[in-house]
Structures are given as structure tokens and as C-alpha cells.
Amino acid sequence: MGGRALGVVLVCLVGWCCGPAEASAATTLSGIYVDNGVGQTVLEDALSFEEQQEIENEILNLLGLPGPRPAVRHLHSSVGKSAPQFLLNVYDQLQEENEAAGGGAARVRKVRSTDMDILITEADRKAIDESDIIMTFLNKNHHGSEMRHEKGRRLWFGITNIENDVSVLMAELRLYRKLNLNKYTTYNTSLTLTVYALTELDGESEMTEISTMQLTGDYEGWLEINVTGAVNLWLKNRQANHGLYIGAYFGDRVGKHASQDGASYAVFYPHVPAFPALSLEREVKLDDIGFVSARGTDEYQPFLVVYANSQQQMIKPVLQRHLTRNKRSQPARKRKGGKTDHRNPFQYHPSYDQHKSCRIQQLYVSFKDLQWHEWIIAPEGYGAYYCSGECNFPLNAHMNATNHAIVQTLVHLNHPTKVPKPCCAPTKLIPISVLYHIDEANVNLKKYKNMVVKSCGCH
């Protein structure tokens, strides 16, 4: 429902920004492209700075994107880091699915080689399908009290950007391990990785065991560790967030887990309170066994991914004054040479065939023209499209008319003043995803349903 509302409002915004108005001396690209009525997509009139700001603010408000936009000084260079790369992988898969659902060829934005792809597990797939926002967090420096465990690694993620009305479905810690066979590890070495949530309440520090994973010494690749419990602890009391502690230990913590074919493996175990305590003498430094730290190569840095659903209304109402602007009381905007602009497809023009049958028309918002391309990673723009045209008798097959529309058309022929003609409206819509920076360490992917018109019909 929200996607349909946004489509209507975008059309209204286009009609508002491109309606009659006196041209300003200081203008900029509107970022809005529409069908000119003769099969071409054209850029609508340039806007004044004030007009562009109003349009930008409304679109940001409609999409629920952060505003004002974050500082862009270093954002572009951070795209190559592990967290944005993971979300780019998710974004590409969603694009492929959306295009396949829409009956079109997939147009995937590839910005990396396939060997850098970060694995999407079955658990991730389920969480991606059920969530409407996916948030990632890179480790941030956080100065807290010293922990008595010196061999483990402490990570801190700034989750302050998670809104109070967000419901967390799943949170995962992603760690990368490079093959590092040395005096500490061999092919036969068995390792146990345990993650603790660090909290502090009323001056008391606590370590709460969240999850455990068992792996062989020759395992190489990404590890996915469920830390939903830790994130929920921190969201209950945000001041208590003192990060995660990751400890690595020699040996099996839950008994032998032998691979059938002798291959390397990594097995995740949810938190089991009955696990016996391990002595510190059996703990090993993560650096010594190949785990990449926050100071390591960008694409292998540890990160946190949170899958969630937002409880707030996805599409916010547009300010009424923008939609009720009295265009007739204002002079027409003029182009060079003094010619009045009549290219707006939402306005009448004698050269246009007003009796064209119901069909899909172009409507595109360019994020680059709006100068959002530095903080919106993907897509480069929003191709919304819209439906326009007449639903006149006879309703041809390509007009995708419903049976009700056919009956209504017949009744309209006999009683044109009592029964209106059917309306041209979307018959199929598909979702879009927007991938954007919050800051240098945080990147989000937000999903919107029913946002792109794929076909039109008479209803």
C-alpha cells in the first residue's frame, strides 16, 4: 500500500515542480525524467535551489531515508569494505529476483569480482525475505575498561542508529579466517570460537555467553555467528553496550565433530548453558590462528549485520501545501526564446493525443542529478513509471482490462453522465531496494514493496 501511495505522490510532485512558475536565475537539474508524449524520455525543467530542496526533502521523507544527508568526504572510498560488499551482494540478488518477477532481464550492478562475494547462507536468505531493512556495522574504536582476557578480541559496534520501533529478526557477526597453518594450528587442530556480550549495569561488568562455533585448523573463509541475543541486550539498555568479546580455544567444547570426508568444517552451536568452562591456558590469540582484525584488509574486516522490520509507517504523508499549489494563479514558466513550456505530460497540449489507450509511461528520478550518488550506493535512480491513457470501448487485449472494467465501459456508453469510464491503473508492481550510507561505518539496505509499475490496465 505504501508503494502505491508513493507512486501517486511522486506524480503529484512532478506535476508541482514542473507546473507553471516563473523561471529563477539560479537553477539546477530537477532530477526528474518523464515521457514527453511522443515516445521520448526527457529531463523536466531545471529548478531553483529552493524548489530542488523542497523536492529533495519530500522524496527523503517519503522513502524514510536519513536527512540531512551524511558527510560525503570519505564515504565513496568505504564501499570496498566488507560490510558494504556484503550488502551489495544482497542488493544484486534482490535485483535479479525483482527483474525476474517483473518479466525483464536482470540488470545487476557489479562493482566487484565474484571471488570477493560474501556468502549468503540459508539463514540469511530467510532473514532477507522476512525483513524490510538490513543494517551493517563495521567495528568502531571504543575505549572501555580493560578485560582480563588478553588473548581474545573485543569488537564494538555503534548500534545507536537502530530505531526504537525496529524489531530485530536476526543479528550475525561476520568474521573472516585466512588459512594460517603454523605451530598453533595444523590440519588436525580443532578450535572452538566463543562469543560473549559485554555489558555494564550499575558499575558492574558482565560477560554473557552468546554463541559458540567449532572449526578445524584448515578452515578458510567467512564465519557467520548468531549474536541476536547480544543485540537485544544492548537495545534494552543502549548505555550497557560494551561490545563483543571473541575467544578462541584449542580443542572441542561439545565433543568431537568429525567430518565424513575429512574436509575442513565450521559448525555453529547456539548458546548452551551446560558448556563447561574452559581454562585460560587453552585460549589462543585470534591473530595467531588467522582471524582478520578491524585493522586488516578492507574486504575481510569483521562486521555486524542486523535484519529487522520497522514498525513505523513506511510512507509518510506529503505536506498538503505541495499538492494543492494553485498553478493557475501563477504565470507560465518560459524557456529561452519566450516559448511557453507545454512538455509536461501531466498538462494538456493540443499536439498530444489525449485519446491514446491506457499504457505504461516513463517516470524516473535520478539520484545523481539530485547529487545523492555519493551516499546512495545503489541504485543510480528510481524508475517508477506510471499509467496513463484512456479506457475507451472497445477494450483491447493489450489494455489488460478486468471483467468489471468491461461491464463498466458498456454501462458508460449508455449512461455517460452517471457511470464514469474505467481508470488506467497499475496491474503489476515490483519492489525496489535502496542501499545507502549512514556514515563511514554503517551501511543500510531498505526494501520497499510495490514501487515500480511493470504493467497497466483498465480497472
DODOKOL-294170 format. One line per 5 residues: number of its first residue (from 1); their letters; for each residue x, y, z of C-alpha. Coordinates in nm, 3 decimals, padded with zeros to 5 digits. Each point is the difference from the previous one (the first is absolute). Example, Ala and Ser with C-alpha at 12.3 -4.5 7.8 and 13.67 -1.06 7.14 Angstrom:
2
1	AS	01.230 -00.450 00.780 | 00.137 00.344 -00.066;
//
This chain:
459
1	MGGRA	00.000 00.000 00.000 | 00.283 00.235 00.085 | 00.159 -00.050 -00.342 | -00.324 00.093 -00.174 | -00.024 00.314 00.213;
6	LGVVL	00.355 00.097 -00.086 | -00.064 -00.045 -00.371 | -00.303 00.230 00.018 | 00.191 00.260 00.198 | 00.297 -00.008 -00.238;
11	VCLVG	-00.233 00.075 -00.288 | -00.144 00.290 00.201 | 00.348 00.126 00.080 | 00.093 -00.009 -00.366 | -00.314 00.191 -00.085;
16	WCCGP	00.083 00.254 00.269 | 00.366 00.053 -00.081 | -00.057 00.010 -00.373 | -00.318 00.204 00.003 | -00.019 00.365 -00.105;
21	AEASA	00.238 00.220 00.194 | 00.234 00.285 -00.072 | 00.352 -00.124 -00.082 | 00.265 00.086 00.257 | 00.343 00.134 -00.085;
26	ATTLS	00.173 -00.263 00.213 | -00.123 -00.340 -00.122 | 00.116 -00.359 00.023 | -00.103 -00.335 -00.151 | -00.335 -00.123 00.128;
31	GIYVD	00.114 -00.364 -00.005 | -00.342 -00.101 -00.136 | -00.040 -00.157 -00.345 | -00.339 -00.058 -00.161 | -00.157 -00.112 -00.325;
36	NGVGQ	-00.048 00.299 -00.232 | -00.300 -00.154 -00.170 | 00.176 -00.097 -00.322 | 00.193 -00.304 00.119 | 00.298 00.183 00.150;
41	TVLED	00.123 00.037 00.357 | 00.108 00.355 00.076 | 00.133 00.194 00.295 | -00.260 00.233 00.142 | 00.069 00.367 00.059;
46	ALSFE	00.289 00.111 00.217 | -00.101 00.102 00.351 | 00.106 00.285 00.222 | 00.212 -00.094 00.301 | -00.299 00.046 00.230;
51	EQQEI	-00.223 -00.218 -00.219 | 00.261 -00.274 -00.016 | 00.041 00.004 00.379 | -00.375 -00.041 00.046 | -00.016 -00.288 -00.247;
56	ENEIL	00.302 -00.170 00.158 | -00.144 00.030 00.349 | -00.333 -00.144 -00.110 | 00.157 -00.300 -00.174 | 00.224 -00.067 00.301;
61	NLLGL	-00.303 00.024 00.225 | -00.202 -00.232 -00.220 | 00.273 -00.264 -00.014 | 00.082 00.029 00.368 | 00.364 00.070 -00.084;
66	PGPRP	00.223 00.197 00.237 | 00.023 00.372 -00.039 | 00.196 00.211 -00.011 | 00.230 -00.221 -00.204 | 00.318 -00.118 00.176;
71	AVRHL	00.337 00.160 -00.065 | 00.136 -00.140 -00.328 | 00.370 00.061 00.046 | 00.107 -00.363 00.039 | -00.318 -00.194 -00.075;
76	HSSVG	00.079 -00.093 -00.360 | 00.330 -00.165 00.092 | -00.166 -00.211 00.272 | -00.213 -00.197 -00.250 | 00.283 -00.253 -00.041;
81	KSAPQ	-00.018 -00.104 00.365 | -00.155 -00.327 00.113 | -00.337 00.127 00.124 | -00.094 00.201 -00.314 | 00.124 -00.290 -00.214;
86	FLLNV	-00.233 -00.238 00.183 | -00.298 00.228 -00.055 | 00.094 00.048 -00.366 | -00.014 -00.377 -00.031 | -00.345 -00.001 00.162;
91	YDQLQ	-00.110 00.292 -00.219 | 00.109 -00.179 -00.319 | -00.196 -00.311 00.094 | -00.311 00.203 00.079 | 00.034 00.180 -00.334;
96	EENEA	00.020 -00.330 -00.185 | -00.310 -00.128 00.178 | -00.195 00.322 -00.059 | 00.086 00.009 -00.369 | -00.089 -00.366 -00.039;
101	AGGGA	-00.332 00.061 00.177 | -00.065 00.296 -00.227 | 00.068 -00.200 -00.313 | 00.305 00.204 -00.101 | 00.365 -00.078 -00.044;
106	ARVRK	00.205 00.046 00.315 | 00.213 00.314 00.007 | 00.245 -00.062 00.282 | 00.245 00.261 00.121 | 00.335 -00.179 00.025;
111	VRSTD	00.270 00.186 00.187 | 00.219 -00.287 00.110 | 00.138 -00.330 -00.121 | -00.192 -00.316 00.086 | 00.280 -00.138 00.217;
116	MDILI	-00.064 00.283 00.247 | -00.368 -00.087 00.046 | -00.095 -00.055 00.361 | -00.197 -00.319 00.055 | -00.375 00.034 00.050;
121	TEADR	-00.119 -00.295 00.209 | -00.343 -00.160 00.016 | -00.061 00.180 00.329 | 00.091 00.328 -00.170 | -00.231 -00.079 -00.290;
126	KAIDE	-00.294 -00.051 00.235 | 00.083 00.319 00.193 | 00.037 00.200 -00.323 | -00.345 -00.112 -00.116 | -00.165 00.084 00.333;
131	SDIIM	00.171 00.334 00.073 | -00.059 00.344 -00.148 | 00.327 00.154 00.117 | 00.348 -00.151 00.023 | 00.261 00.191 00.199;
136	TFLNK	00.375 -00.058 00.006 | 00.256 00.132 00.245 | 00.377 00.002 -00.022 | 00.203 -00.015 00.320 | 00.061 00.338 00.164;
141	NHHGS	00.267 00.093 00.251 | -00.158 00.012 00.342 | 00.196 00.072 00.313 | -00.134 -00.215 00.280 | 00.140 -00.165 00.306;
146	EMRHE	00.271 -00.262 -00.051 | -00.117 -00.360 -00.010 | 00.190 -00.269 00.182 | 00.005 -00.214 -00.316 | 00.302 00.129 -00.189;
151	KGRRL	00.010 -00.259 -00.277 | -00.349 00.052 -00.133 | -00.124 00.283 -00.213 | -00.247 00.268 00.092 | -00.226 00.155 -00.265;
156	WFGIT	-00.238 00.291 00.044 | -00.281 00.095 -00.238 | -00.188 00.328 00.023 | -00.363 -00.113 -00.017 | -00.140 00.338 00.106;
161	NIEND	-00.148 00.039 -00.351 | -00.244 -00.286 00.064 | -00.336 00.167 00.066 | -00.205 -00.090 00.307 | -00.290 -00.125 -00.211;
166	VSVLM	00.213 -00.251 -00.191 | -00.052 -00.370 00.065 | 00.321 -00.203 -00.038 | -00.047 -00.331 -00.183 | 00.363 -00.114 00.002;
171	AELRL	00.345 00.144 00.061 | 00.322 -00.161 -00.122 | 00.366 00.063 00.068 | 00.212 -00.059 -00.310 | 00.364 -00.098 00.045;
176	YRKLN	00.250 -00.098 -00.267 | 00.271 -00.258 00.060 | 00.297 -00.042 -00.230 | 00.176 -00.333 -00.019 | 00.286 00.030 00.247;
181	LNKYT	00.169 -00.331 00.071 | 00.280 00.048 00.251 | 00.114 -00.123 00.338 | -00.343 00.085 00.141 | -00.217 -00.166 -00.263;
186	TYNTS	00.028 -00.297 -00.235 | -00.251 -00.177 -00.221 | -00.100 -00.219 00.295 | -00.036 00.281 00.252 | -00.349 00.048 00.140;
191	LTLTV	-00.096 00.352 00.106 | -00.293 00.140 00.193 | -00.110 00.361 -00.046 | -00.220 00.151 00.271 | -00.169 00.340 -00.012;
196	YALTE	-00.097 00.194 00.312 | -00.211 00.314 00.035 | 00.167 00.262 00.217 | -00.236 00.211 00.207 | 00.029 00.234 00.293;
201	LDGES	-00.288 00.083 00.234 | 00.027 00.197 00.323 | 00.377 -00.011 -00.024 | 00.006 -00.380 -00.028 | 00.160 -00.154 -00.310;
206	EMTEI	-00.143 -00.323 -00.134 | 00.098 -00.254 -00.267 | -00.300 -00.187 -00.137 | 00.074 -00.297 -00.223 | -00.197 00.041 -00.321;
211	STMQL	00.113 -00.276 -00.237 | 00.271 -00.249 -00.085 | 00.147 -00.131 -00.324 | 00.230 -00.295 -00.057 | 00.240 -00.016 -00.298;
216	TGDYE	00.303 -00.182 -00.128 | 00.347 00.150 -00.028 | -00.011 -00.003 -00.381 | -00.332 00.185 -00.034 | 00.024 00.317 -00.211;
221	GWLEI	-00.277 00.248 -00.077 | -00.282 00.193 00.162 | -00.155 -00.111 00.327 | -00.357 00.101 00.088 | -00.076 00.009 00.372;
226	NVTGA	-00.348 00.074 00.130 | 00.017 00.285 00.252 | -00.368 00.095 00.012 | 00.007 -00.040 00.377 | 00.277 00.258 00.036;
231	VNLWL	-00.173 00.260 -00.218 | -00.327 -00.043 00.191 | 00.188 00.045 00.328 | 00.150 00.327 -00.124 | -00.329 00.129 -00.140;
236	KNRQA	-00.166 -00.046 00.339 | 00.267 00.222 00.152 | 00.210 00.181 -00.260 | 00.237 00.139 00.259 | 00.092 -00.356 00.098;
241	NHGLY	00.152 -00.079 -00.341 | 00.369 -00.072 00.056 | 00.042 -00.215 -00.307 | 00.078 -00.365 -00.064 | 00.284 -00.214 00.125;
246	IGAYF	00.115 -00.280 -00.231 | 00.205 -00.275 00.157 | 00.173 -00.282 -00.190 | 00.088 -00.325 00.175 | 00.181 -00.319 -00.092;
251	GDRVG	-00.205 -00.317 00.004 | -00.366 -00.091 -00.023 | -00.244 00.157 00.238 | -00.293 -00.221 -00.085 | 00.176 -00.323 -00.089;
256	KHASQ	00.153 -00.122 -00.325 | -00.166 00.103 -00.323 | 00.175 -00.197 -00.272 | -00.058 00.079 -00.365 | -00.120 -00.291 -00.212;
261	DGASY	00.253 00.065 -00.277 | 00.276 00.157 00.209 | -00.065 00.347 -00.146 | 00.027 00.318 00.201 | -00.315 00.115 00.174;
266	AVFYP	-00.149 00.263 00.226 | -00.301 -00.094 00.215 | -00.208 00.259 00.183 | -00.154 -00.089 00.336 | -00.262 00.224 00.162;
271	HVPAF	00.063 00.102 00.358 | -00.009 -00.308 00.225 | 00.023 00.084 00.374 | 00.133 -00.348 00.078 | 00.331 00.065 -00.181;
276	PALSL	00.289 -00.056 00.242 | 00.223 00.295 00.080 | 00.334 00.002 -00.180 | 00.327 00.084 00.168 | 00.181 00.309 -00.123;
281	EREVK	00.308 -00.212 -00.075 | -00.185 -00.154 -00.294 | -00.087 00.338 -00.155 | 00.192 00.116 -00.307 | 00.039 00.341 -00.164;
286	LDDIG	-00.224 00.050 -00.301 | 00.288 00.162 -00.190 | 00.203 -00.319 00.040 | -00.266 -00.215 -00.164 | -00.077 00.224 -00.299;
291	FVSAR	-00.306 00.205 00.100 | -00.001 00.337 -00.178 | -00.032 00.296 00.237 | -00.164 00.341 -00.047 | 00.342 00.124 -00.114;
296	GTDEY	00.023 -00.266 -00.270 | -00.076 00.010 -00.371 | -00.318 00.199 -00.070 | -00.200 -00.279 -00.162 | 00.069 -00.243 00.288;
301	QPFLV	-00.065 00.224 00.300 | -00.246 -00.130 00.263 | -00.349 00.148 -00.006 | -00.344 -00.034 00.151 | -00.314 -00.047 -00.211;
306	VYANS	-00.348 00.054 00.145 | -00.320 -00.109 -00.175 | -00.306 00.184 00.125 | -00.352 00.118 -00.065 | -00.104 00.357 00.055;
311	QQQMI	-00.329 00.053 00.182 | -00.040 00.356 -00.122 | -00.208 00.096 -00.302 | 00.223 -00.047 -00.303 | -00.136 00.287 -00.204;
316	KPVLQ	-00.049 00.331 00.175 | -00.263 00.249 -00.118 | 00.109 00.287 -00.219 | -00.061 00.353 00.119 | -00.337 00.100 -00.134;
321	RHLTR	00.118 00.339 -00.119 | 00.217 -00.166 -00.266 | -00.291 -00.193 -00.147 | -00.252 00.284 00.004 | 00.215 00.272 -00.147;
326	NKRSQ	-00.215 00.223 -00.219 | 00.172 -00.017 -00.335 | -00.256 00.204 -00.190 | 00.069 00.311 00.206 | 00.367 00.006 -00.102;
331	PARKR	00.160 00.100 -00.331 | 00.128 -00.268 -00.232 | 00.364 -00.101 00.022 | 00.173 00.103 -00.318 | 00.287 -00.148 -00.191;
336	KGGKT	00.264 00.178 -00.199 | -00.153 00.189 -00.290 | -00.312 00.078 00.202 | -00.183 -00.320 -00.092 | -00.234 -00.132 00.262;
341	DHRNP	00.082 -00.349 00.127 | -00.268 -00.256 -00.080 | 00.214 -00.314 00.014 | -00.134 -00.106 00.338 | -00.185 -00.328 -00.070;
346	FQYHP	-00.241 00.074 00.284 | -00.125 00.314 -00.178 | -00.219 00.032 -00.306 | 00.167 00.077 -00.331 | -00.177 00.001 -00.338;
351	SYDQH	00.277 -00.203 -00.163 | -00.047 -00.284 00.243 | -00.250 -00.270 -00.081 | -00.223 00.008 00.306 | -00.181 -00.308 -00.122;
356	KSCRI	00.299 -00.231 00.015 | -00.092 -00.327 00.162 | 00.112 -00.095 00.349 | 00.372 -00.076 00.010 | 00.312 00.023 00.212;
361	QQLYV	00.195 00.328 -00.010 | 00.349 00.096 00.111 | 00.066 00.168 00.336 | 00.357 -00.003 00.132 | 00.168 00.178 00.291;
366	SFKDL	00.379 00.030 -00.042 | 00.186 -00.014 00.332 | 00.311 00.121 -00.180 | -00.172 00.318 -00.120 | -00.115 00.057 00.356;
371	QWHEW	00.364 -00.049 00.109 | -00.087 -00.297 00.219 | 00.232 -00.243 -00.178 | 00.276 00.047 00.260 | -00.208 -00.143 00.285;
376	IIAPE	-00.258 -00.210 -00.185 | 00.210 -00.290 -00.124 | -00.271 -00.161 -00.212 | -00.208 00.042 -00.205 | 00.107 00.300 -00.208;
381	GYGAY	-00.362 00.108 -00.024 | -00.358 -00.107 00.049 | -00.196 -00.106 -00.307 | -00.354 00.025 00.132 | -00.201 00.017 -00.327;
386	YCSGE	-00.370 00.085 00.004 | -00.321 -00.089 -00.179 | -00.175 00.241 -00.233 | -00.254 -00.011 -00.279 | -00.364 -00.058 -00.079;
391	CNFPL	-00.210 -00.307 00.064 | -00.239 00.035 -00.292 | -00.224 -00.260 -00.160 | 00.101 -00.244 -00.136 | 00.255 -00.106 00.260;
396	NAHMN	00.273 -00.184 -00.187 | 00.198 -00.292 00.140 | 00.313 00.210 00.052 | -00.195 00.226 00.236 | -00.016 -00.279 00.262;
401	ATNHA	-00.358 00.088 00.088 | -00.180 -00.177 00.281 | -00.344 -00.150 -00.058 | -00.142 00.270 00.222 | 00.167 00.268 -00.215;
406	IVQTL	-00.157 -00.149 -00.313 | -00.346 00.007 00.159 | 00.059 00.355 00.127 | 00.101 00.112 -00.349 | -00.319 -00.140 -00.151;
411	VHLNH	-00.214 00.170 00.264 | 00.191 00.325 -00.053 | -00.090 -00.007 -00.371 | -00.369 00.005 00.093 | 00.025 00.226 00.306;
416	PTKVP	00.312 00.219 -00.046 | -00.111 00.259 00.256 | -00.079 -00.253 00.272 | 00.276 -00.259 -00.034 | 00.361 00.106 -00.066;
421	KPCCA	00.239 -00.183 -00.226 | 00.243 -00.248 00.161 | 00.332 00.140 00.118 | 00.348 -00.077 -00.129 | 00.195 -00.142 00.294;
426	PTKLI	00.292 -00.235 00.079 | -00.074 -00.370 -00.030 | 00.344 -00.116 00.111 | 00.256 00.162 00.227 | 00.335 -00.122 00.125;
431	PISVL	00.212 00.110 00.298 | 00.323 00.196 00.006 | 00.294 00.003 00.241 | 00.209 00.303 00.092 | 00.356 -00.043 00.129;
436	YHIDE	00.135 00.304 00.183 | 00.260 00.124 00.247 | -00.087 00.113 00.351 | 00.363 00.091 00.064 | 00.345 -00.145 -00.076;
441	ANVNL	-00.061 -00.309 00.216 | -00.370 -00.068 -00.059 | -00.179 -00.094 -00.322 | -00.370 -00.088 -00.027 | -00.215 -00.174 -00.259;
446	KKYKN	-00.368 00.091 00.005 | -00.272 -00.183 -00.191 | -00.322 00.155 -00.132 | -00.293 -00.201 -00.133 | -00.209 00.090 -00.308;
451	MVVKS	00.226 00.280 -00.116 | 00.052 -00.058 -00.374 | -00.282 -00.030 -00.252 | 00.056 -00.291 -00.237 | -00.334 -00.004 -00.181;
456	CGCH	-00.320 00.203 -00.024 | -00.363 -00.081 -00.061 | -00.356 00.127 00.018 | -00.176 -00.039 00.335;
//
